[in-house]
Amino acid sequence: MTITIPTPLRVYADGRNAVEIEAANVASALDKLTASYPDLRKHLFNGDGKVRAFVNLYLNDEDVRYLPAREASPVNAEDTLSIIPSIAGGSPGLAVQAIAPSAQSLR
């Protein structure tokens, strides 16, 4: 199967954008990925060994959180597992400034 690595995490995977892994299910694919690239583990898993809340996993086009077997979902060689980190941050004030026209532009 192919595991796609998001841009912010590629530095922990030798710059690779994707990795080919042979695994029986999503969990074992992630285990093999982090065995090959140990620095990824702390970015994907919390201290209890569970996938971090802000890390979204998609098996093909399906959100793994909503699959009946979740991380135990079986995979095959044709599958793609996408790692999609949630992105947050920025300044609400800047967003409002970018959207709202200035008072002078209304004159």
CYANA upper distance limits for C-alpha pairs under 8 A (distance plus 0.5 A):
  1 MET  CA     20 GLU  CA      6.06
  1 MET  CA     21 ILE  CA      5.80
  1 MET  CA     22 GLU  CA      6.52
  1 MET  CA     23 ALA  CA      7.97
  1 MET  CA     75 VAL  CA      7.84
  1 MET  CA     76 ASN  CA      6.59
  1 MET  CA     77 ALA  CA      4.72
  1 MET  CA     78 GLU  CA      6.14
  1 MET  CA     79 ASP  CA      5.60
  1 MET  CA     80 THR  CA      6.32
  1 MET  CA     81 LEU  CA      8.01
  2 THR  CA     18 ALA  CA      6.94
  2 THR  CA     19 VAL  CA      6.14
  2 THR  CA     20 GLU  CA      5.12
  2 THR  CA     21 ILE  CA      6.78
  2 THR  CA     77 ALA  CA      8.12
  2 THR  CA     78 GLU  CA      8.12
  2 THR  CA     79 ASP  CA      6.95
  2 THR  CA     80 THR  CA      5.26
  2 THR  CA     81 LEU  CA      6.71
  3 ILE  CA     18 ALA  CA      5.93
  3 ILE  CA     19 VAL  CA      5.71
  3 ILE  CA     20 GLU  CA      6.85
  3 ILE  CA     21 ILE  CA      7.74
  3 ILE  CA     80 THR  CA      6.25
  3 ILE  CA     81 LEU  CA      5.17
  3 ILE  CA     82 SER  CA      6.28
  3 ILE  CA     83 ILE  CA      7.91
  4 THR  CA     17 ASN  CA      6.36
  4 THR  CA     18 ALA  CA      4.75
  4 THR  CA     19 VAL  CA      7.03
  4 THR  CA     80 THR  CA      7.79
  4 THR  CA     81 LEU  CA      6.81
  4 THR  CA     82 SER  CA      5.40
  4 THR  CA     83 ILE  CA      6.71
  5 ILE  CA      9 LEU  CA      6.92
  5 ILE  CA     10 ARG  CA      6.55
  5 ILE  CA     13 ALA  CA      8.35
  5 ILE  CA     16 ARG  CA      7.48
  5 ILE  CA     17 ASN  CA      5.39
  5 ILE  CA     18 ALA  CA      5.85
  5 ILE  CA     19 VAL  CA      8.08
  5 ILE  CA     82 SER  CA      7.50
  5 ILE  CA     83 ILE  CA      6.54
  6 PRO  CA     10 ARG  CA      6.83
  6 PRO  CA     17 ASN  CA      7.20
  6 PRO  CA     83 ILE  CA      6.86
  6 PRO  CA     84 ILE  CA      6.96
  6 PRO  CA     85 PRO  CA      8.06
  7 THR  CA     11 VAL  CA      8.43
  7 THR  CA     17 ASN  CA      7.62
  9 LEU  CA     13 ALA  CA      7.41
  9 LEU  CA     40 LEU  CA      7.70
  9 LEU  CA     43 HIS  CA      8.42
 10 ARG  CA     14 ASP  CA      6.91
 10 ARG  CA     15 GLY  CA      5.02
 10 ARG  CA     16 ARG  CA      6.12
 10 ARG  CA     17 ASN  CA      6.82
 11 VAL  CA     15 GLY  CA      5.55
 11 VAL  CA     16 ARG  CA      8.43
 12 TYR  CA     37 TYR  CA      7.21
 12 TYR  CA     38 PRO  CA      8.49
 12 TYR  CA     39 ASP  CA      5.98
 12 TYR  CA     40 LEU  CA      6.10
 13 ALA  CA     37 TYR  CA      6.12
 13 ALA  CA     39 ASP  CA      8.19
 13 ALA  CA     40 LEU  CA      7.53
 19 VAL  CA     33 LEU  CA      8.29
 21 ILE  CA     29 ALA  CA      6.87
 21 ILE  CA     32 LYS  CA      7.63
 21 ILE  CA     33 LEU  CA      7.69
 22 GLU  CA     29 ALA  CA      7.48
 22 GLU  CA     76 ASN  CA      8.42
 22 GLU  CA     77 ALA  CA      7.46
 23 ALA  CA     28 SER  CA      6.23
 23 ALA  CA     29 ALA  CA      5.58
 23 ALA  CA     32 LYS  CA      8.28
 23 ALA  CA     75 VAL  CA      7.41
 23 ALA  CA     76 ASN  CA      7.95
 24 ALA  CA     28 SER  CA      6.98
 24 ALA  CA     29 ALA  CA      7.82
 24 ALA  CA     74 PRO  CA      6.14
 24 ALA  CA     75 VAL  CA      6.18
 24 ALA  CA     76 ASN  CA      7.58
 25 ASN  CA     29 ALA  CA      6.72
 25 ASN  CA     71 GLU  CA      7.42
 25 ASN  CA     72 ALA  CA      5.98
 25 ASN  CA     73 SER  CA      5.77
 25 ASN  CA     74 PRO  CA      4.56
 25 ASN  CA     75 VAL  CA      5.44
 26 VAL  CA     30 LEU  CA      6.80
 26 VAL  CA     59 LEU  CA      8.50
 26 VAL  CA     70 ARG  CA      8.47
 26 VAL  CA     71 GLU  CA      5.43
 26 VAL  CA     72 ALA  CA      6.42
 26 VAL  CA     73 SER  CA      6.37
 26 VAL  CA     74 PRO  CA      7.06
 26 VAL  CA     75 VAL  CA      7.05
 26 VAL  CA     81 LEU  CA      8.25
 27 ALA  CA     31 ASP  CA      6.70
 27 ALA  CA     71 GLU  CA      5.48
 27 ALA  CA     72 ALA  CA      6.47
 28 SER  CA     32 LYS  CA      6.59
 29 ALA  CA     33 LEU  CA      6.59
 30 LEU  CA     34 THR  CA      6.61
 31 ASP  CA     35 ALA  CA      6.52
 32 LYS  CA     36 SER  CA      6.74
 33 LEU  CA     37 TYR  CA      6.58
 33 LEU  CA     38 PRO  CA      8.50
 34 THR  CA     38 PRO  CA      5.26
 34 THR  CA     39 ASP  CA      7.76
 34 THR  CA     40 LEU  CA      6.29
 34 THR  CA     41 ARG  CA      5.95
 37 TYR  CA     41 ARG  CA      8.22
 39 ASP  CA     43 HIS  CA      8.08
 40 LEU  CA     44 LEU  CA      6.74
 41 ARG  CA     45 PHE  CA      6.20
 42 LYS  CA     46 ASN  CA      7.21
 43 HIS  CA     52 ARG  CA      8.25
 44 LEU  CA     51 VAL  CA      6.19
 44 LEU  CA     52 ARG  CA      6.25
 44 LEU  CA     55 VAL  CA      6.99
 45 PHE  CA     49 GLY  CA      5.87
 45 PHE  CA     50 LYS  CA      5.72
 45 PHE  CA     51 VAL  CA      4.89
 45 PHE  CA     52 ARG  CA      5.50
 46 ASN  CA     50 LYS  CA      6.08
 46 ASN  CA     51 VAL  CA      6.81
 46 ASN  CA     52 ARG  CA      5.89
 51 VAL  CA     55 VAL  CA      7.20
 54 PHE  CA     85 PRO  CA      6.37
 54 PHE  CA     86 SER  CA      5.64
 55 VAL  CA     83 ILE  CA      7.37
 55 VAL  CA     84 ILE  CA      6.49
 55 VAL  CA     85 PRO  CA      5.01
 55 VAL  CA     86 SER  CA      6.68
 56 ASN  CA     63 ASP  CA      7.84
 56 ASN  CA     64 VAL  CA      8.29
 56 ASN  CA     83 ILE  CA      6.48
 56 ASN  CA     84 ILE  CA      5.44
 56 ASN  CA     85 PRO  CA      6.31
 56 ASN  CA     86 SER  CA      7.54
 57 LEU  CA     63 ASP  CA      6.51
 57 LEU  CA     64 VAL  CA      6.07
 57 LEU  CA     65 ARG  CA      8.09
 57 LEU  CA     81 LEU  CA      7.24
 57 LEU  CA     82 SER  CA      6.18
 57 LEU  CA     83 ILE  CA      5.44
 57 LEU  CA     84 ILE  CA      6.64
 58 TYR  CA     62 GLU  CA      5.68
 58 TYR  CA     63 ASP  CA      5.01
 58 TYR  CA     64 VAL  CA      5.94
 58 TYR  CA     80 THR  CA      8.45
 58 TYR  CA     81 LEU  CA      6.06
 58 TYR  CA     82 SER  CA      5.55
 58 TYR  CA     83 ILE  CA      7.22
 58 TYR  CA     84 ILE  CA      8.23
 59 LEU  CA     63 ASP  CA      6.97
 59 LEU  CA     64 VAL  CA      6.64
 59 LEU  CA     79 ASP  CA      7.47
 59 LEU  CA     80 THR  CA      6.36
 59 LEU  CA     81 LEU  CA      5.10
 59 LEU  CA     82 SER  CA      7.03
 60 ASN  CA     79 ASP  CA      6.60
 60 ASN  CA     80 THR  CA      5.55
 60 ASN  CA     81 LEU  CA      6.56
 60 ASN  CA     82 SER  CA      7.84
 62 GLU  CA     66 TYR  CA      8.10
 62 GLU  CA     67 LEU  CA      7.81
 63 ASP  CA     67 LEU  CA      7.34
 64 VAL  CA     70 ARG  CA      5.65
 64 VAL  CA     71 GLU  CA      7.08
 64 VAL  CA     73 SER  CA      8.46
 65 ARG  CA     70 ARG  CA      5.92
 65 ARG  CA     71 GLU  CA      8.27
 66 TYR  CA     70 ARG  CA      7.08
 67 LEU  CA     73 SER  CA      7.74
 68 PRO  CA     73 SER  CA      8.09
 69 ALA  CA     73 SER  CA      5.38
 75 VAL  CA     79 ASP  CA      6.73
 90 GLY  CA     94 LEU  CA      8.26
 91 SER  CA     95 ALA  CA      7.03
 92 PRO  CA     96 VAL  CA      6.75
 93 GLY  CA     97 GLN  CA      6.66
 94 LEU  CA     98 ALA  CA      6.58
 95 ALA  CA     99 ILE  CA      6.81
 96 VAL  CA    100 ALA  CA      6.17
 97 GLN  CA    101 PRO  CA      7.80
 97 GLN  CA    102 SER  CA      8.26
101 PRO  CA    105 SER  CA      6.85
101 PRO  CA    106 LEU  CA      7.77
102 SER  CA    106 LEU  CA      7.40
103 ALA  CA    107 ARG  CA      7.56
